[in-house]
Amino acid sequence: MAAIRRVEELSTDPNHVGYYKLEEAHKQDLYGMWEAGKENGIGIGRELGIGIGREQGIKDGQIMQQKEMINNMLAKNFDMETISEIVNMPVPEIKKLQKLKK
């Protein structure tokens, strides 16, 4: 009970009221900075994620294009050595793709 009375006294004492307001303003400033930092971090994370996704999509597209090219050459009866030279892939890898196609 004594503590409650003391808080009430201090909260109405003009010599202490300013401290509370200053501390509260400081907390609000810190919270605002934290929120801004959080939003900035989310934005950076989003941009990094988009960049990584874009890079992976390009790689996946290149692999699909290479497989399609190999399949087309196999369909036209190109020999494995020629395909290997054109697509810069070892013959065993081309044979694996050929087996997967069947």
N, C-alpha and C positions, 0 to 999 in steps of 0.2 A: 504494500500500500504506500509505503514511504517512497518507493521508487517511482510509482505512478505520479505522486504529487510533485516529486522533483522534476520529472519530465514535463509535467504541465507548467511548472514554474519557469523552467528554462525555455519552453516553447513560446511563452508570452513575454519573456524578458527581452527588451529591445537590444540588449548587448549580445544576445546569443542567437536571435532570430536570423540575422544576416549570415551566420555560419551555416545554418541549415540550408538556406537558399543557395549559398555559394556551393556547398557540397552537392546539393541536388542538381544544380546547373552543370557541375563537373561530371556527375554521373550521366546526365543526358548527353553531354558532349562525347563522352567515352562510348556511350551506346550508339550514337550517330556515327562515330568513326568505325565502330565494330560493324554496324550494318553496311556502311559503304564498302568496307573491306570485304565483307562476306559477298556482297553483290559483285564486286570486282573479281573475286576469286571464282565465283560461279561463271562469270563471263569468260574468264581465261580458260577454265576447265571446259566450257562448251566449245570454245574455238579450237582448243587442242583436240578434243574428241572429234570434231568435224574434220580437222586436218588429218588425223589418223585414219578415220573412216574413208576419207577421199583417197589417201595413199593406198589403203588396202583394196579399195574398189578398183583403182587403176591396175594394181598388180593382178588381181583376180581376172580383170578383163583381158590383160595381156596373156595370161596363162590360157584362158578360154580361146583366145584368138590363135595362139600357137597350137593348141590341140586341134582346133578346127582345120588349120593349115596342114598339120600332119595327117589328119584323117583324109583330107582331100587328096594329098599326094599319094597316100596309100591306096585310095580308091582308083587313082590313075596309074597304079603299078610302078610308082617310082621305087628305085632300090633304096634299101636302108641307108647305105653310105651317102647317097645324094641327099636324102632327107636330113640326115645327121649334119651334113655340111651347111645346108640351107638354114636350118632352125637352130644350129649350134647346140645340139643335144646329143648325148651319147646314144649309140645304137641300142644298148640294153633298155634304156628309158623309153625309147620309141617302141620297142617290142612290148614293154609293159602296157603302154597306152593301146597298142594294137590288140592285146589280149582283153583289156577292159572294154574295148569297143565291141567285141564279139559276144 
